């Protein structure tokens, strides 16, 4: 079909040329929409590399088949050909580093050549001046005559540029450390100009906190994967047991005299339950009156009052205090109404012939198939500014101390279960950490066992650098392809479901098929991808085993996300003094030691209580390890002085 269009175009142009040469006043139009011919005439073909991580079972043939299928979209729509470079997790970062080393060497050679050329030019100019001064003239050189050019613009096929062995255009950033290193070495192109023009649609498809993770110094250098962000912690409370307890507690409280007010039992208000200590009286009643029910697993760990400065060292004492959710740390979204579900789309099964063979159709259209659903936004107030950083020592902070004391109280009252609880045993309460989908799946298990729990959000999911910078696509400074052309491909990853499904699941009929329920089933493992490495989760079709409302649940989960206070903050260890840097291992070792002692209640007997132990031993030990000086140096970066 494309060949026919070209011939029709070519003949039309020939007629125009003949009429013009004959002096005719007729003007014939050859425009016919957004055809491949128009693109050839007006848009330079490019070939770019897309470097990513593939599963260990993925074969070179599988990658080549997916590359060919993706190019059916990109060649016709953007006059862009992709070279898909799939590497395993173990070899990926080393290959990225190698290609940049080659780029550095090439840049050095170019600088040397430019320097030599400049020197030769200056020498030639000096010699010419000397000859003119001496009256010496050189015969004029005649420029060689170029052979006459012929063009076959409307009859030739597109000539795709070859790629080089070390070319790197679009590539996957796999961690915060990798992102920081790339920024330090100036390896990434800023994409802000494109985000305000042709790629601005990305801001409609990608959660604001996700987009923030790709920025540095208020400039955007990478596009992170849009997905369910972080994990939340829910307190599940047994509705039946809580109702029985509340009836008892209310009757008991009414029987008390005025001077016995301190003995009142707290009622379990499921609408206002927000802390573990709200369950103390309830669990004590369950233990005494419903021995068949499990209590709660412990010990409790602090989850929502601070964030660690060094996520790779979870026991390190230096943290930022967060305060109450919704005040010191505002929600990214404050929903104004319940979110509405987006309409579901039944996947289209690939066409087959009478023998069941996949029909491969020649693509004549230059537009991406209309497979992408526009996002349905929930009316909300967007609060993007993370809370201010307020550095503390975790182990002397009031929130950590409160949890340690509550654990001690629960141990003394015998309210912690000491062994694993099977799913078919009724529980008074329990904790679950995960996404909203995880909570819903747990609810299904509980219902199947005949239990009815209220699931209360205790700790909000946090949008952190470490979580979001695990999977971002960026444009290399070494790319000879315009940034705009690269961003067109990154935009496809995040807005077009056909491109996403091919990149994620492979070629329909070759690597997977749609079953009778419209779910994707794999035929083989010749092409396997991590969903995080193929762009926006929410535009992918569902696979066998996925929750039917998987993406809707993820979007609702994201409405509860809070931005990490460190989301746009990059701590520079190189600015520390030698003493402060040397203190880090010792402070981390002390942190791990004190965490286990305080959370598990192993306080030495010579100390009266937790407060006495912290004041008499924990604080002096940190001071001796250099805590005060280290903390002061941290604060110069987290809270720099204002002019």
C-alpha positions, 0 to 999 in steps of 0.5 A: 500500500505504501508503494502505491501511494509513492507511485501516485505521489511521484506521478502527480509531481511529474505532472506538476513539473511538466505544467510548470515548464510549459508555462501553464498557469494551472496549480495541482495539489498533491497533499493528502494528509499525514502520509509517509511521503509527507514525513519523508519530505519534511522530517529527517529520519533518525535511528536511536537506541533504547537501552533497557533491562530484560529478564534473564530468559529473554533471547536476542530473537525475542528482542529483535521481534519486539523491536520490529513491532515497535518500529511499525509504530515509530517509523510511520508516526515519527520517522524514527527507528528504534534499536532496542538494546536489552541487557540483563540486570547484572550487565546493564550498568557496566554497559552504560558506563562503558558507552559513556567512557567511549563518548568521553574518549571521542569528545577528547579526540574532537577537542584535540582535532579542533585544537590542531585545526585551530593551530593550523589555521592560525599558522596558515593565516600567519604565513599568508600575512608574511607572504603578503608583506613580502609581495608573494602572491599565490595563484587562485585555487579553483573550486572543483565542479560538483557533478550534477545532482539528481533526486528521487525524493518521491520514489526512493525508500527512506534511508535509515541512519545506521547506529554505532556500536556505542550509541546511547540515546534513551536509557534506563536509570535504575537507582538514586545512586546512578541518577546522582552519579549521572548528574554529577558527570553531566550525562543527562539532557534537560527535557524541560523545554519538551515538557512545556511543548510536545511532551507536556501531555506527560504531566497529565498521565504521570503523578506529580510526585513521580515527576518530581523524582526526575528533577534536580535543581528545578530542572527535569532530567528523567521521566520516572515510571508512573505506578503505585507509589510506596506502601501504606500500613493499615490496622485491621480491627475485628468489627464483631469483637470491637462492637462487643467490647464497646458495649461492655466498655460503655456499661463499665464506664457508666458504673464508675463513680466520679472519683474513679474516672481514671479507670475508664476504658477507652472505646474503639472508635473505628472512625478516629482510630489512628494510633496503636495505643488506642487498642490497649484496653480493647486487646486486654478485654479480648485476651480476658474474654475471647481466648480463641481470638488472636491478639496482635503481632509485635513489636510495633515499629515506628513508621510515620513520624520520621524519615532516615537521611540515609535509606541504605542505612535504616538504623542510622540515627539522623532522621527528619521529623515529619510531624502529623500527616496533613499538617507538617507533611501535607498530602500530595492530593487532598481529594474533594470527592471519591475517585471515579473508576475509569471505563474498562477497555476489553483488549482486542485479540490479534487477527488470525486466519482460518488456520489460526495464524497471526495476520500481519497487516502492512501499516499505511497509516501514519498515526498511532492506533487510538488505543490510549484512554485519556486519564480521568482526573479526580478533582483534588487540590495538589500540594507538591511542596514537601514539608521542611526538613527538621533533623533529629536523632531517631533514638532520642526523639519522642515518637521513637521513645513512645513506641518503645514504651508502648511495646514494653507495656504490651509485653507486660500485659501479654498482648503480643502474639508470640507465634505466627497466626494462620489465616483461618484463625480469628484475630482481634487486630493485625497490621498489613503493609502494602498497596491498596490492592494488597489490602483488598486482596487480604480483605478477600482472604478474610471474607473467605474465612468468615471474618469482617475487619475494618481496615484503617490507614495508619501510615501513608505511602511515601513518595521517596527518591529511592522508590521512584528513581529505581526506574526512569528513562533519560536522554543522554548528552551523547545522543546525536538525535534531537532531544525532541525526537527522543522525548517522542519515544518516552512519551509513547512509553507513558501514554500509548497502551499499544506501545506499552503492551508490546514493550511489556509483554512482547509480540501478540501471537509470538510471546503472548495471547489474550485468553477468553477473559481478555487477560494476557497469557504468556506463550513462552519466556523468550521476552520477559520484562519488569513492568517498572522498566516499560513505562506507565503502569496504568495503560497496560492490559492486565495479565492472568492473576491480576486484580480486575481493578488493579490500576484503579486501586493503584490510582486511589492508593496514590491519592494518599501519597505524601512527598518525602521531605528529601524528594528534592534534596541531595546530601553531599557527603563530600562536604563533610569534614574528615571527622564527620565522615569517619563518624558515620560507621560508628553512628550506624553501628550504635543505631542498630544496637539501640534499635534492637534494645529499645524496640525489643525491651532488652534494657539493662537492669541497672536502668530504671526505665526507658527514659533513664536508659536513653538519658544515662547511656544512649545519649552519651554513647552517641555524643562520644561517637561524634553525633553533635559535630556530625549533626551540625554539619548535616544541618548546614545542608538541610537547613542552610543559612538564609541571607 
